[in-house]
Amino acid sequence: MRNEIIKLLNSNISAYKISKDTGVNEATIKQLRLGKSKLDRLGLLNAEKLYNYQKQLERENE
């Protein structure tokens, strides 16, 4: 799960789009990208949303 979320955070997709598509707060995504928040501290619900979004993107690009 961690690797998929890291892939998403390292992508060129804007924090706004990820937030809009997943419901995860945009500020949370920005904090993770900047390293101000740690992935270890991310709540399970938000982690699942980000993971599922990355998997969905991968399926769409197959």
Secondary structure as UniProt FT lines:
FT   HELIX           2..9
FT   HELIX           15..22
FT   HELIX           26..34
FT   HELIX           39..41
FT   HELIX           44..60
//
